[in-house]
Each structure stands twice: as structure tokens, then as C-alpha cells.
Amino acid sequence: AEVAQHGTPASCYTVVQGTVYDVTTWIAQHPGGEKAILGMCGKDATSAFVKKHGGQPKPEEELKNFKIGTLSQ
């Protein structure tokens, strides 16, 4: 529920594989364009991230820089 409250470009939290990330500052920097990140704001983006970047070390390492916590049920 808390992640869902951060579903805007001004405050963009997302979840990938149970980890919560604040990717607000990454929106404008994402090489694939802002739209790709904006679609992840406020929701679990595991399937989208894995589909696009699964197994690629660079995107997975970059994502770690934005970790803010672990999803709790």
C-alpha cells in the first residue's frame, strides 16, 4: 500500500523481486526513456524488469543503487 502512494514522477517507488526502490531520480536518466520508468511507479514491476533486463548485470547493478527497503506483506 505504501509503494502505491508513490506512483508519480515526483515520487516514484517500485518493487522488483520483493525489494523496494525509489527510482524518482532515475526517471530522467534512464537510457530507454522516461516512459519505461513511469510505467513502474507505484507498483510491482518484477515481470517488466525481468522481461527487459533479466540476467543483464548492468541494469541489475544500477537498480541496487536505488534500494530503500524490502516489501513487507
C-alpha positions in Angstrom: 0.0 0.0 0.0 2.8 2.4 0.8 4.5 1.8 -2.6 1.2 2.6 -4.3 1.3 6.0 -2.7 4.5 6.8 -4.6 3.1 6.4 -8.2 4.0 9.8 -9.6 7.0 11.3 -11.4 7.6 13.4 -8.3 7.8 10.3 -6.1 8.3 7.0 -7.9 8.7 3.8 -5.8 8.7 0.4 -7.5 9.1 -3.2 -6.4 11.3 -5.7 -8.2 11.6 -9.2 -6.8 10.4 -8.2 -3.3 12.8 -5.2 -3.0 11.5 -1.6 -2.9 13.3 1.0 -4.9 13.0 4.8 -5.1 13.7 5.4 -8.8 12.5 9.0 -8.8 15.9 10.4 -9.8 16.4 7.7 -12.4 13.4 8.7 -14.5 15.2 11.4 -16.5 18.4 9.3 -16.7 17.0 6.0 -17.9 18.6 5.2 -21.3 15.3 3.6 -22.6 13.4 6.8 -21.9 11.2 8.2 -19.1 8.1 6.3 -20.2 9.7 2.9 -19.2 10.2 4.0 -15.6 7.0 5.9 -15.3 5.1 2.7 -16.0 6.7 1.1 -13.0 5.8 3.8 -10.5 3.7 2.7 -7.5 3.6 -1.0 -8.5 5.4 -4.3 -8.6 7.4 -4.2 -11.8 9.2 -7.5 -11.4 7.8 -9.0 -14.6 8.5 -5.9 -16.7 12.1 -5.6 -15.4 12.9 -9.3 -15.8 11.4 -9.4 -19.3 13.5 -6.4 -20.4 16.7 -6.8 -18.3 16.7 -10.2 -16.6 20.2 -11.7 -16.4 21.9 -8.5 -17.6 24.4 -7.4 -15.0 24.5 -3.7 -15.7 20.8 -2.9 -15.2 20.6 -5.2 -12.1 23.7 -3.4 -10.6 22.2 0.0 -11.4 18.9 -0.9 -9.7 20.7 -1.7 -6.5 21.7 2.0 -6.1 18.0 2.9 -5.6 17.1 0.3 -2.9 15.2 1.6 0.1 13.8 -1.5 1.6 12.2 -4.9 1.4 8.5 -5.4 0.7 6.5 -6.5 3.7 3.2 -8.2 3.4 
